[in-house]
Amino acid sequence: MGFNPRFAVWRREDWQGYAPTIGDMFRRGWQLSLVCPKCNQSYRADIDKIIRERGRDWSPWGKTARCPRLYCPGRMTLRAYAPRPNTYIDI
């Protein structure tokens, strides 16, 4: 499958419309990771676990979580890898 050039100019809002829920991200084969901008700690998110706990209709867009690293004041954000356009998206 080739790269579609329209993805190169997409903004965050375009990506949010393309995959608004965690179920859509799972269906499209996206991989999620949690990243802390303060300490640069990162974790891979388990989409199956998120779907079990929150449901397929839960939207991760704009959500943050406290960094689990001891004494780190940062907030972790989600970053997605979309395989079809081969790009990373800050959620």
Secondary structure, DSSP 8 states (H G I E B T S, - for coil): ----GGGGG--HHHHHHHS-SHHHHHHTT-EEEEE-TTT--EEE--HHHHHHHH-TT---TT-EEE--STT---EEEEEEEETTTTEEEE-
